[in-house]
């Protein structure tokens, strides 16, 4: 007998176009293995996810910059196709925010946690998060919101360089506009120029004190807050390596007990009255030793499968169980368990094969091999395409002529171009996001 109520299907929703979003595949497998019918509303073009044996049906998604009305129309169409109430699981911030605001409109076709309609938007908003942390007494890097380009330059000097610049509502950034949600700023001029693009970005610019990375400084907490407000499933994890190096996505993570991180997660979700799945990012200050909350994502994190406990419970299964009125089993944490995104950390995938608490790969699975094979083919084309692009750019630079000024050297510490996908974080991404 399945742990989950297999009469209730699940609908996974995502509007971003990143084909390497392994969190989507993790959710498909987690629910599909439990016998749940899984529908995926996401871009399937070149995506390895559509090759999974556990996908019941792929549905066309709303466009990346879809309005709430467009998302509602798509979900109503999908509901007609599914034919019975389903658990809705948003997998990016934009869809989590829309689902929160549309909760009443989506009922009874979809089951969603009960919480204030604007709460997902509030915690995803970087400016709001600073105020939330202050109210809950949760450490957060000093954050300033300049009201002019000149003030941005002044605030840069006040905070000290380098610093982190981020847009308050990154889900509003125009696709292909060249603006990154988060980046490391090395000069006051950079801060001033970024602020001048505020209208284009669609939300205020924030400047934030930079917490340097270091060994054992990057942590995360994935959890599920049930209808009573208790944090269930999930746990604290340590980021061993990331893609790109020093910042960005978790390439290798370990389930590592950390009472202080757990306490902070329980404090902020309790203070907010948050319900549902969440993903928190922390960075420990090398000077004070305090854990600063950098991000509150109101949806599953891409590496949520790291936290599959001894009862087989993870945050996605916890959501399905709770919304269908079933009890959540009391499993034990599996300390030492590892999660590896093998296209970002291929050698780590080999080294962690005998991890003390077990190991899970993001793409390859013995019972679902096709997505892993498809990922490697897609990844090889992606990397070769990026290399050709970089070589082509280099070849197009004309040779210097006599009298030309020399090309300035790169600023020490500035990020070099990476081979990340357009929708993946760059070297500075999440440096202090």
C-alpha positions in Angstrom: 0.0 0.0 0.0 1.3 3.4 -1.0 2.2 6.0 1.7 0.5 8.6 -0.4 -3.1 8.8 -1.6 -2.7 7.7 -5.2 -6.2 8.8 -6.1 -5.0 12.4 -6.0 -2.7 13.5 -8.9 0.0 16.1 -8.7 0.5 19.1 -11.1 4.1 20.5 -11.2 4.2 24.1 -12.4 7.2 26.0 -13.8 7.5 29.0 -16.2 11.3 29.4 -16.4 12.9 27.8 -19.4 16.0 26.2 -17.8 16.2 22.6 -19.3 18.7 21.6 -16.5 16.2 22.2 -13.6 16.9 18.9 -11.8 14.4 19.8 -9.0 11.6 19.2 -11.4 12.9 15.7 -12.1 13.3 15.1 -8.4 9.6 15.9 -7.8 8.5 13.8 -10.7 10.4 10.8 -9.4 9.5 11.3 -5.7 5.7 11.3 -6.4 5.8 8.9 -9.3 7.6 6.2 -7.3 4.8 6.5 -4.7 2.2 5.8 -7.4 0.9 9.3 -7.8 -0.1 10.4 -11.3 2.3 13.3 -12.2 1.5 16.1 -14.7 4.2 18.6 -15.6 3.4 22.1 -16.8 6.8 23.3 -18.0 8.7 23.8 -21.2 9.6 20.3 -22.6 11.9 21.5 -25.4 15.1 19.6 -25.0 14.3 18.9 -21.4 15.4 15.5 -20.0 12.5 15.6 -17.6 10.0 14.6 -20.3 11.9 11.3 -20.8 11.1 10.2 -17.3 8.9 7.1 -17.0 7.1 8.8 -14.1 5.7 11.7 -16.1 2.1 11.0 -16.9 1.7 14.0 -19.2 3.6 17.1 -20.2 1.5 20.3 -20.6 2.5 23.5 -22.4 3.4 26.2 -19.8 2.5 29.9 -19.6 5.2 32.2 -21.1 8.2 33.1 -18.8 6.7 36.6 -18.1 3.1 35.4 -17.8 0.5 37.4 -15.9 -1.5 35.9 -13.1 -4.4 35.8 -15.5 -2.4 33.8 -18.1 -1.2 31.4 -15.4 -4.8 30.9 -14.2 -6.0 30.2 -17.8 -3.3 27.5 -18.3 -4.1 25.9 -15.0 -7.8 25.7 -15.7 -7.0 24.1 -19.0 -4.8 21.5 -17.3 -7.4 20.9 -14.6 -9.9 20.1 -17.4 -7.4 17.6 -18.8 -6.7 16.0 -15.4 -10.3 15.7 -14.5 -10.2 15.7 -10.7 -8.7 17.7 -7.9 -4.9 17.7 -7.8 -2.1 18.9 -5.5 -0.4 21.9 -7.2 3.3 22.2 -6.7 4.9 25.5 -8.0 8.6 25.0 -8.7 9.8 28.6 -9.2 9.2 31.9 -7.4 7.0 33.4 -10.1 4.5 30.5 -10.0 4.6 30.2 -6.2 3.6 33.9 -6.0 0.9 33.5 -8.6 -0.5 30.4 -6.9 -0.7 32.2 -3.6 -2.7 35.0 -5.1 -4.9 32.7 -7.1 -5.6 30.2 -4.4 -9.4 31.0 -4.2 -9.7 31.0 -8.0 -7.9 27.7 -8.3 -10.2 25.9 -5.8 -11.6 23.2 -5.9 -9.5 22.0 -8.9 -6.2 22.4 -6.9 -5.1 21.7 -3.4 -2.8 24.4 -1.9 -1.6 25.2 1.7 -3.7 27.7 3.6 -1.7 30.9 4.3 -2.0 34.6 3.5 -2.3 35.1 -0.3 0.6 37.6 -0.4 3.0 35.7 1.9 4.9 33.9 -0.9 5.5 37.3 -2.6 6.5 38.9 0.6 9.3 36.4 1.5 10.5 36.2 -2.2 10.9 40.0 -2.3 14.5 40.7 -1.3 13.6 44.1 0.3 10.7 42.6 2.3 12.9 39.8 3.5 15.3 42.2 5.2 12.3 43.7 7.1 11.0 40.2 7.9 14.4 39.1 9.3 14.6 42.2 11.5 11.2 41.6 12.9 12.0 37.9 13.6 15.5 38.6 15.0 17.0 36.5 12.3 20.5 37.7 11.1 20.5 39.2 7.7 23.3 41.2 5.9 23.0 44.9 6.1 20.8 46.0 3.2 20.3 49.5 1.8 17.8 50.6 -0.8 19.2 53.7 -2.6 16.6 56.1 -4.1 18.9 57.5 -6.9 22.0 56.6 -8.9 24.0 59.1 -6.8 22.7 57.6 -3.6 23.7 54.1 -4.9 27.3 55.3 -5.3 27.3 56.8 -1.8 25.7 53.6 -0.3 28.4 51.6 -2.0 31.1 53.5 -0.1 29.1 53.2 3.1 28.8 49.4 2.9 32.3 48.9 1.6 33.4 47.2 -1.6 32.9 44.6 -2.9 29.2 44.4 -2.2 26.2 42.5 -3.4 23.6 44.1 -5.7 20.3 42.5 -6.2 16.9 43.4 -7.6 14.1 43.3 -5.1 11.7 41.2 -7.3 13.9 39.1 -9.6 11.0 37.3 -11.2 10.1 40.6 -12.9 13.4 40.9 -14.8 13.0 41.0 -18.5 14.1 37.8 -20.3 17.2 38.5 -22.4 17.7 41.9 -21.0 21.2 41.2 -19.6 20.2 42.0 -16.0 21.2 39.4 -13.4 19.1 38.9 -10.3 22.2 39.1 -8.1 25.8 40.2 -8.8 28.9 41.2 -7.0 29.8 44.9 -7.4 33.4 46.1 -7.2 33.0 49.9 -7.8 30.7 52.7 -6.9 30.3 53.4 -10.6 28.9 49.9 -11.1 26.3 50.5 -8.4 25.4 53.9 -10.0 25.0 52.3 -13.4 22.9 49.5 -12.1 20.5 51.9 -10.3 20.0 53.8 -13.6 18.4 50.6 -15.0 15.7 50.4 -12.3 12.8 51.1 -14.6 14.0 48.3 -16.9 14.4 45.9 -14.0 10.8 46.5 -12.7 11.7 46.6 -9.0 14.1 48.5 -6.7 17.8 47.9 -6.5 19.2 46.7 -3.2 22.8 47.0 -2.1 23.9 44.5 0.5 27.0 43.9 2.7 29.1 41.1 1.2 29.7 38.0 3.3 32.8 36.3 1.8 32.5 32.6 1.1 34.6 30.1 2.9 34.8 26.5 4.1 31.6 25.3 5.8 30.0 28.8 5.4 27.2 28.0 2.9 24.2 26.2 4.4 20.6 25.6 3.4 17.4 24.4 5.1 14.6 22.6 3.2 11.4 22.0 5.1 7.6 21.7 5.0 5.4 23.5 7.5 2.2 21.6 8.0 -1.3 22.9 8.8 -0.5 23.1 12.5 2.6 25.3 11.8 5.1 22.5 12.7 8.2 22.1 10.5 8.2 18.6 9.1 10.4 16.7 6.7 13.6 18.3 5.3 16.5 19.4 7.4 19.8 21.4 7.4 22.4 20.9 4.6 25.9 22.0 4.0 27.0 23.1 0.5 30.2 21.3 -0.2 30.7 22.7 -3.7 28.7 24.8 -6.1 28.4 25.6 -9.8 30.1 28.0 -10.6 32.7 27.6 -7.9 32.3 29.7 -4.8 28.7 30.7 -5.6 25.6 29.6 -7.4 23.8 26.3 -7.4 24.6 23.4 -5.1 26.6 20.9 -7.0 27.3 18.7 -3.9 25.4 18.9 -0.7 25.4 16.9 2.5 22.7 16.4 5.1 24.5 17.8 8.2 22.9 18.3 11.6 22.9 21.9 12.6 20.6 22.9 15.5 21.2 26.6 15.0 20.2 26.6 11.4 17.1 24.5 12.3 16.2 27.0 15.0 16.4 29.9 12.7 14.2 28.1 10.1 11.5 27.4 12.7 11.7 30.9 14.1 11.1 32.7 10.8 8.4 30.3 9.5 6.6 30.5 12.8 6.8 34.3 13.0 5.3 34.5 9.5 2.6 31.8 9.9 4.1 30.2 6.7 2.6 27.0 5.4 3.9 24.7 2.8 7.3 23.9 1.3 10.2 26.3 1.7 13.9 26.5 0.9 16.2 28.8 2.9 19.8 29.8 2.1 22.2 30.8 4.8 25.8 32.0 4.9 27.8 31.9 8.1 29.8 35.1 8.8 33.5 34.3 9.2 33.9 37.0 11.8 30.9 36.6 14.1 30.0 33.0 13.4 26.3 34.0 13.0 24.2 32.4 10.2 22.7 35.1 8.0 19.5 34.3 6.0 20.1 35.2 2.4 17.1 33.8 0.6 13.6 32.6 1.4 12.2 30.6 -1.5 8.5 29.7 -1.2 8.8 26.4 -3.1 11.0 23.3 -3.2 14.7 23.8 -3.7 16.3 22.0 -6.6 18.2 19.6 -4.2 15.3 18.8 -1.9 15.8 15.1 -2.5 18.9 15.3 -0.3 16.4 15.2 2.6 14.7 11.9 2.1 14.5 10.4 5.6 14.4 6.8 6.9 10.7 6.7 6.2 11.1 7.9 2.6 9.6 11.3 3.4 10.8 14.4 1.6 9.2 17.9 1.5 7.2 17.2 -1.7 5.7 14.0 -0.3 5.0 15.8 2.9 3.0 18.4 1.0 1.0 15.7 -0.8 0.3 13.8 2.4 -0.7 16.9 4.4 -3.0 18.3 1.7 -4.8 15.0 1.2 -5.4 14.5 5.0 -2.9 11.7 5.5 -0.5 11.5 8.5 3.2 12.2 8.0 5.4 9.3 9.1 8.0 10.0 11.7 11.3 9.1 10.0 14.8 9.6 11.3 17.3 12.0 9.6 19.9 10.4 7.5 23.0 12.4 8.5 25.8 12.2 6.0 23.5 11.6 3.0 24.8 13.3 -0.1 23.2 14.8 -3.2 25.3 15.3 -6.3 24.3 17.2 -9.5 26.6 15.1 -11.8 26.8 17.5 -14.8 28.1 20.2 -12.4 30.3 17.8 -10.3 31.1 14.7 -12.3 34.1 13.6 -10.3 32.3 14.2 -7.0 29.6 11.7 -8.3 32.3 9.1 -8.3 33.9 10.1 -5.0 30.6 10.1 -3.0 29.4 6.8 -4.2 30.1 5.3 -0.8 28.9 8.2 1.4 28.0 7.1 4.9 24.4 8.1 4.7 23.9 7.1 1.1 23.9 9.2 -2.0 21.4 10.4 -4.7 22.3 11.8 -8.1 20.2 14.5 -9.6 19.8 12.9 -13.1 20.8 9.3 -13.1 18.6 6.6 -11.4 18.6 2.9 -12.0 14.8 2.8 -12.2 14.6 5.8 -14.5 17.7 5.9 -16.8 16.4 7.8 -19.8 16.6 11.4 -18.2 20.2 10.9 -17.3 21.2 9.8 -20.8 19.3 12.7 -22.3 20.9 15.1 -19.9 24.4 14.2 -20.9 23.6 14.6 -24.6 22.0 18.0 -24.0 24.8 19.1 -21.7 27.5 18.2 -24.3 25.7 20.3 -26.9 25.2 23.2 -24.4 28.9 23.3 -23.4 30.2 22.9 -27.0 27.8 25.7 -28.1 29.0 28.0 -25.3 32.6 27.3 -26.2 32.0 28.1 -29.9 30.3 31.3 -28.8 33.2 32.4 -26.7 35.7 31.4 -29.4 33.7 33.3 -32.0 33.6 36.4 -29.8 37.3 36.2 -29.3 38.0 35.8 -33.0 35.8 38.8 -33.8 37.9 41.2 -31.8 40.2 43.1 -34.2 44.0 43.0 -33.8 45.3 46.2 -32.1 46.7 48.8 -34.4 49.8 51.0 -33.7 48.9 53.7 -31.3 45.9 51.8 -29.8 45.6 51.9 -26.1 46.2 48.6 -24.4 43.2 46.6 -23.3 42.7 47.1 -19.5 43.3 44.0 -17.4 40.4 42.4 -15.6 39.6 43.7 -12.1 41.2 41.4 -9.5 38.4 39.2 -8.1 36.0 39.9 -10.9 34.2 36.9 -12.3 35.3 35.4 -15.5 32.8 34.3 -18.2 31.3 31.0 -17.4 29.7 28.2 -19.3 26.4 28.3 -17.4 23.1 28.3 -19.2 21.3 31.7 -19.6 18.9 30.7 -16.8 21.5 29.4 -14.4 23.3 31.6 -11.8 26.6 33.0 -12.8 29.8 33.3 -10.7 28.4 36.1 -8.6 24.9 34.6 -8.4 23.8 33.9 -4.8 27.2 35.2 -3.6 24.9 36.8 -1.0 21.5 36.4 -2.5 
